[in-house]
């Protein structure tokens, strides 16, 4: 079994650069929300584990629906991220929501 990709700042940034046109704003914003929540020192360890799994799936080349598939490519990634956000909604701060929205605006005007 292969090891999941590392959730480094560089790996995440590279995925966003590759995905921003086809993934859409909602997917990019959800990924950023999870990323900023994961980096927040106040986020509990169990939440960071959930986030790591969701972002590893987003970054990974192994996908339920290949990301290059027109229209459907990122729906599975978005679904995984929405599930993660739902599971830890009480730990997502307004500050992290704003950071994600601002960064998404920079990436996809």
Residue pairs with C-beta under 8 A, 6 or more apart in sequence:
2 62
4 52
4 53
4 56
4 60
5 11
5 56
5 59
5 60
7 35
7 38
7 52
7 55
7 56
7 59
11 59
12 31
12 35
12 55
12 59
15 31
15 58
15 59
16 28
16 31
16 32
16 107
19 27
19 28
19 67
19 74
20 28
20 107
20 108
22 67
22 68
22 73
22 74
23 67
23 73
23 74
23 77
23 78
24 74
24 108
25 104
25 108
26 78
27 74
27 77
27 78
27 81
28 104
28 107
28 108
29 100
29 101
29 104
30 78
30 81
30 82
30 85
30 100
31 55
31 58
31 77
31 81
32 99
32 100
32 103
32 104
33 85
33 92
33 96
33 97
33 100
34 51
34 54
34 55
34 81
34 84
34 85
35 51
35 55
35 100
36 96
36 99
36 100
37 43
37 47
37 51
37 88
37 91
37 92
37 93
37 96
38 47
38 48
38 51
38 52
38 55
40 93
40 96
42 91
42 93
43 51
43 88
43 91
44 91
47 88
47 91
50 84
50 87
50 88
51 84
51 88
53 80
53 84
54 80
54 81
54 83
54 84
55 81
57 63
57 76
57 77
57 80
58 77
58 80
58 81
63 76
63 77
64 76
65 72
65 73
65 75
65 76
66 73
67 73
67 74
67 77
85 92
